[in-house]
Amino acid sequence: MDKKELEKEGKRSVNEAMLAWNEFFKDKPEPKNDEDDRKQQEEFYHWYNYERKQSDTGKTPAEMYKELYGEEPPKNFPISADKPSRIMNFEWEEDDELDGLEEPDSAQEEAIATAGKIFEKTWSHMKREVEGTSKKDACRYCFITGFLNYMWMMDKQSELIENKMKNMSKEELGKMVDDFKHYSEDKKDKL
């Protein structure tokens, strides 16, 4: 799938996920507690991946995955740019996993400022897309959109690195690999 088609598919996926979310939760009561919320979300993800036919293909995401890759989707489906699909993975974030996060460094602060500028430029579009939905649905839409944009940026970054590597000598490639190793080791030490 070329990059243009991947972008179109990403938008179709977001729209389909929003349709399904609204369809599934239309008449469901608000969850009473975290356990009830988790149960509802697990039911949604199973229904979305294995039971609900996509409006544009007439197949479930699991059927589409099997048709595309010739295998059943893994149960704990990893998010991967290698095998893009409409399968949605359910993971429940525990509150304590967010405790102890470090203050942003200068690169993260710069990224936050850039993200803020992007948000301001795209807010009017997102606002129209989520009009009339619940806060949770609006957050979900914005999160999915942000995640897809992140995946697109990672693809672009990989493309830039790949193009840069084509013109590098063996010594330069070796230094680049060493730099990645040191960076990775430094990150492990900080955890």
VEXGU-482245 format. One record per residue (C-alpha): residue number from 1; residue in one letter; x, y, z. Coordinates in Angstrom, 3 decimals, always signed. Example, Ala and Ser with C-alpha at 12.3 -4.5 7.8 and 13.67 -1.06 7.14 Angstrom:
+-----+--------+----------+----------+----------+
| num | residu |        u |        v |        w |
+-----+--------+----------+----------+----------+
|   1 |      a |  +12.300 |   -4.500 |   +7.800 |
|   2 |      s |  +13.670 |   -1.060 |   +7.140 |
+-----+--------+----------+----------+----------+
end
This chain:
+-----+--------+----------+----------+----------+
| num | residu |        u |        v |        w |
+-----+--------+----------+----------+----------+
|   1 |      m |   +0.000 |   +0.000 |   +0.000 |
|   2 |      d |   +1.547 |   +3.326 |   -1.037 |
|   3 |      k |   +1.670 |   +6.312 |   +1.316 |
|   4 |      k |   -1.336 |   +8.130 |   -0.230 |
|   5 |      e |   -3.503 |   +5.019 |   +0.024 |
|   6 |      l |   -2.258 |   +4.439 |   +3.587 |
|   7 |      e |   -3.345 |   +7.979 |   +4.525 |
|   8 |      k |   -6.782 |   +7.460 |   +2.929 |
|   9 |      e |   -7.145 |   +4.128 |   +4.714 |
|  10 |      g |   -6.195 |   +5.794 |   +8.000 |
|  11 |      k |   -8.994 |   +8.330 |   +7.580 |
|  12 |      r |  -11.465 |   +5.597 |   +6.613 |
|  13 |      s |  -10.397 |   +3.629 |   +9.689 |
|  14 |      v |  -10.955 |   +6.569 |  +12.028 |
|  15 |      n |  -14.363 |   +7.302 |  +10.525 |
|  16 |      e |  -15.357 |   +3.632 |  +10.701 |
|  17 |      a |  -14.213 |   +3.390 |  +14.330 |
|  18 |      m |  -16.240 |   +6.477 |  +15.234 |
|  19 |      l |  -19.333 |   +5.078 |  +13.472 |
|  20 |      a |  -18.941 |   +1.774 |  +15.298 |
|  21 |      w |  -18.338 |   +3.460 |  +18.660 |
|  22 |      n |  -21.499 |   +5.550 |  +18.320 |
|  23 |      e |  -23.483 |   +2.541 |  +17.095 |
|  24 |      f |  -22.341 |   +0.260 |  +19.923 |
|  25 |      f |  -22.747 |   +2.727 |  +22.787 |
|  26 |      k |  -25.873 |   +4.470 |  +21.469 |
|  27 |      d |  -28.284 |   +2.899 |  +23.970 |
|  28 |      k |  -25.805 |   +1.702 |  +26.604 |
|  29 |      p |  -25.923 |   +3.322 |  +30.039 |
|  30 |      e |  -22.876 |   +5.171 |  +31.320 |
|  31 |      p |  -20.597 |   +2.766 |  +33.215 |
|  32 |      k |  -21.028 |   +2.835 |  +36.980 |
|  33 |      n |  -17.344 |   +2.278 |  +37.756 |
|  34 |      d |  -13.983 |   +1.390 |  +36.180 |
|  35 |      e |  -14.791 |   -2.326 |  +36.127 |
|  36 |      d |  -18.062 |   -1.695 |  +34.280 |
|  37 |      d |  -16.266 |   +0.699 |  +31.892 |
|  38 |      r |  -13.572 |   -1.875 |  +31.186 |
|  39 |      k |  -16.166 |   -4.604 |  +30.536 |
|  40 |      q |  -18.076 |   -2.388 |  +28.090 |
|  41 |      q |  -14.893 |   -1.464 |  +26.234 |
|  42 |      e |  -13.750 |   -5.092 |  +26.018 |
|  43 |      e |  -17.168 |   -5.999 |  +24.582 |
|  44 |      f |  -16.905 |   -3.152 |  +22.085 |
|  45 |      y |  -13.455 |   -4.166 |  +20.865 |
|  46 |      h |  -14.485 |   -7.790 |  +20.420 |
|  47 |      w |  -17.691 |   -6.771 |  +18.611 |
|  48 |      y |  -15.825 |   -4.263 |  +16.434 |
|  49 |      n |  -12.988 |   -6.623 |  +15.446 |
|  50 |      y |  -14.881 |   -9.899 |  +15.034 |
|  51 |      e |  -18.612 |   -9.271 |  +14.596 |
|  52 |      r |  -19.383 |   -5.875 |  +13.083 |
|  53 |      k |  -19.057 |   -5.633 |   +9.323 |
|  54 |      q |  -17.356 |   -2.466 |   +8.104 |
|  55 |      s |  -19.745 |   -0.216 |   +6.201 |
|  56 |      d |  -17.382 |   +0.235 |   +3.246 |
|  57 |      t |  -16.147 |   -3.382 |   +2.841 |
|  58 |      g |  -18.883 |   -5.582 |   +4.308 |
|  59 |      k |  -16.221 |   -7.515 |   +6.275 |
|  60 |      t |  -15.065 |   -7.473 |   +9.879 |
|  61 |      p |  -11.577 |   -6.106 |  +10.592 |
|  62 |      a |  -10.504 |   -9.679 |  +11.465 |
|  63 |      e |  -11.765 |  -10.943 |   +8.077 |
|  64 |      m |   -9.995 |   -8.080 |   +6.319 |
|  65 |      y |   -6.755 |   -8.874 |   +8.192 |
|  66 |      k |   -6.936 |  -12.557 |   +7.283 |
|  67 |      e |   -7.661 |  -11.736 |   +3.640 |
|  68 |      l |   -4.797 |   -9.227 |   +3.476 |
|  69 |      y |   -2.107 |  -11.194 |   +5.345 |
|  70 |      g |   -3.283 |  -14.814 |   +4.998 |
|  71 |      e |   -3.368 |  -15.420 |   +8.748 |
|  72 |      e |   -5.613 |  -14.900 |  +11.754 |
|  73 |      p |   -4.930 |  -11.672 |  +13.642 |
|  74 |      p |   -2.956 |  -12.234 |  +16.854 |
|  75 |      k |   -5.038 |  -12.180 |  +20.051 |
|  76 |      n |   -2.891 |   -9.506 |  +21.697 |
|  77 |      f |   -2.705 |   -7.519 |  +18.514 |
|  78 |      p |   +0.425 |   -5.382 |  +18.334 |
|  79 |      i |   +0.186 |   -1.975 |  +16.734 |
|  80 |      s |   +2.519 |   -2.203 |  +13.792 |
|  81 |      a |   +3.277 |   -0.169 |  +10.707 |
|  82 |      d |   +4.471 |   -3.425 |   +9.098 |
|  83 |      k |   +0.949 |   -4.863 |   +8.918 |
|  84 |      p |   -1.516 |   -1.987 |   +8.967 |
|  85 |      s |   -5.120 |   -3.004 |   +9.494 |
|  86 |      r |   -8.394 |   -1.913 |  +11.045 |
|  87 |      i |   -8.018 |   -4.269 |  +14.001 |
|  88 |      m |   -8.318 |   -2.304 |  +17.228 |
|  89 |      n |   -6.388 |   -3.483 |  +20.264 |
|  90 |      f |   -7.826 |   -3.092 |  +23.747 |
|  91 |      e |   -5.428 |   -2.153 |  +26.505 |
|  92 |      w |   -6.461 |   -0.821 |  +29.881 |
|  93 |      e |   -4.127 |   +1.787 |  +31.350 |
|  94 |      e |   -3.704 |   +1.486 |  +35.082 |
|  95 |      d |   -3.496 |   +4.807 |  +36.894 |
|  96 |      d |   -0.264 |   +3.910 |  +38.666 |
|  97 |      e |   +1.479 |   +3.475 |  +35.308 |
|  98 |      l |   +1.229 |   +7.232 |  +34.859 |
|  99 |      d |   +2.696 |   +8.044 |  +38.291 |
| 100 |      g |   +6.291 |   +9.153 |  +38.463 |
| 101 |      l |   +6.530 |  +10.482 |  +34.926 |
| 102 |      e |   +9.478 |  +12.803 |  +34.540 |
| 103 |      e |   +9.142 |  +16.468 |  +33.744 |
| 104 |      p |   +9.495 |  +17.131 |  +30.007 |
| 105 |      d |  +12.993 |  +17.883 |  +28.757 |
| 106 |      s |  +13.688 |  +20.654 |  +26.230 |
| 107 |      a |  +12.974 |  +18.403 |  +23.216 |
| 108 |      q |   +9.660 |  +17.326 |  +24.746 |
| 109 |      e |   +8.764 |  +20.925 |  +25.565 |
| 110 |      e |   +9.459 |  +21.855 |  +21.945 |
| 111 |      a |   +7.296 |  +18.930 |  +20.794 |
| 112 |      i |   +4.495 |  +20.070 |  +23.115 |
| 113 |      a |   +4.677 |  +23.589 |  +21.661 |
| 114 |      t |   +4.604 |  +22.196 |  +18.106 |
| 115 |      a |   +1.663 |  +19.931 |  +18.970 |
| 116 |      g |   -0.166 |  +22.954 |  +20.402 |
| 117 |      k |   +0.323 |  +24.866 |  +17.139 |
| 118 |      i |   -0.904 |  +21.902 |  +15.094 |
| 119 |      f |   -3.914 |  +21.583 |  +17.376 |
| 120 |      e |   -4.846 |  +25.245 |  +16.911 |
| 121 |      k |   -4.637 |  +24.837 |  +13.120 |
| 122 |      t |   -6.796 |  +21.682 |  +13.087 |
| 123 |      w |   -9.236 |  +22.474 |  +15.887 |
| 124 |      s |  -11.976 |  +23.912 |  +13.657 |
| 125 |      h |  -12.023 |  +20.690 |  +11.598 |
| 126 |      m |  -11.959 |  +18.432 |  +14.655 |
| 127 |      k |  -14.674 |  +20.519 |  +16.303 |
| 128 |      r |  -17.000 |  +19.890 |  +13.345 |
| 129 |      e |  -16.205 |  +16.154 |  +13.399 |
| 130 |      v |  -17.047 |  +15.714 |  +17.078 |
| 131 |      e |  -20.008 |  +18.091 |  +17.273 |
| 132 |      g |  -22.874 |  +16.479 |  +19.157 |
| 133 |      t |  -20.818 |  +13.582 |  +20.532 |
| 134 |      s |  -20.044 |  +12.893 |  +24.187 |
| 135 |      k |  -16.818 |  +14.164 |  +25.727 |
| 136 |      k |  -15.487 |  +10.623 |  +25.736 |
| 137 |      d |  -16.268 |  +10.133 |  +22.034 |
| 138 |      a |  -14.729 |  +13.499 |  +21.194 |
| 139 |      c |  -11.566 |  +12.589 |  +23.132 |
| 140 |      r |  -11.476 |   +9.196 |  +21.442 |
| 141 |      y |  -11.742 |  +10.778 |  +17.973 |
| 142 |      c |   -9.007 |  +13.299 |  +18.753 |
| 143 |      f |   -6.775 |  +10.606 |  +20.251 |
| 144 |      i |   -7.180 |   +8.302 |  +17.252 |
| 145 |      t |   -6.524 |  +11.197 |  +14.878 |
| 146 |      g |   -3.414 |  +12.121 |  +16.843 |
| 147 |      f |   -2.218 |   +8.530 |  +16.910 |
| 148 |      l |   -2.657 |   +8.163 |  +13.146 |
| 149 |      n |   -0.760 |  +11.414 |  +12.644 |
| 150 |      y |   +1.984 |  +10.064 |  +14.904 |
| 151 |      m |   +2.177 |   +6.884 |  +12.817 |
| 152 |      w |   +2.367 |   +9.015 |   +9.656 |
| 153 |      m |   +5.184 |  +11.097 |  +11.152 |
| 154 |      m |   +7.083 |   +7.958 |  +12.157 |
| 155 |      d |   +6.738 |   +6.673 |   +8.580 |
| 156 |      k |   +8.079 |   +9.988 |   +7.268 |
| 157 |      q |  +10.957 |   +9.884 |   +9.752 |
| 158 |      s |  +11.805 |   +6.334 |   +8.662 |
| 159 |      e |  +11.696 |   +7.452 |   +5.045 |
| 160 |      l |  +14.094 |  +10.342 |   +5.786 |
| 161 |      i |  +16.500 |   +8.056 |   +7.637 |
| 162 |      e |  +16.332 |   +5.476 |   +4.842 |
| 163 |      n |  +17.102 |   +8.124 |   +2.213 |
| 164 |      k |  +19.959 |   +9.472 |   +4.321 |
| 165 |      m |  +21.390 |   +5.961 |   +4.776 |
| 166 |      k |  +21.496 |   +5.336 |   +1.017 |
| 167 |      n |  +24.322 |   +7.858 |   +0.655 |
| 168 |      m |  +26.261 |   +6.928 |   +3.796 |
| 169 |      s |  +29.563 |   +5.095 |   +3.921 |
| 170 |      k |  +30.012 |   +1.924 |   +5.993 |
| 171 |      e |  +31.809 |   +3.954 |   +8.652 |
| 172 |      e |  +28.977 |   +6.476 |   +8.856 |
| 173 |      l |  +26.410 |   +3.667 |   +9.059 |
| 174 |      g |  +28.433 |   +2.008 |  +11.827 |
| 175 |      k |  +28.568 |   +5.263 |  +13.792 |
| 176 |      m |  +24.820 |   +5.729 |  +13.326 |
| 177 |      v |  +24.112 |   +2.218 |  +14.669 |
| 178 |      d |  +26.443 |   +2.859 |  +17.642 |
| 179 |      d |  +24.635 |   +6.138 |  +18.355 |
| 180 |      f |  +21.288 |   +4.308 |  +18.354 |
| 181 |      k |  +22.693 |   +1.682 |  +20.741 |
| 182 |      h |  +24.002 |   +4.331 |  +23.144 |
| 183 |      y |  +20.735 |   +6.233 |  +22.981 |
| 184 |      s |  +18.800 |   +3.033 |  +23.727 |
| 185 |      e |  +21.087 |   +2.157 |  +26.630 |
| 186 |      d |  +20.756 |   +5.668 |  +28.065 |
| 187 |      k |  +16.956 |   +5.381 |  +27.913 |
| 188 |      k |  +17.063 |   +2.005 |  +29.721 |
| 189 |      d |  +19.254 |   +3.479 |  +32.458 |
| 190 |      k |  +16.711 |   +6.249 |  +33.061 |
| 191 |      l |  +13.843 |   +3.790 |  +33.521 |
+-----+--------+----------+----------+----------+
end
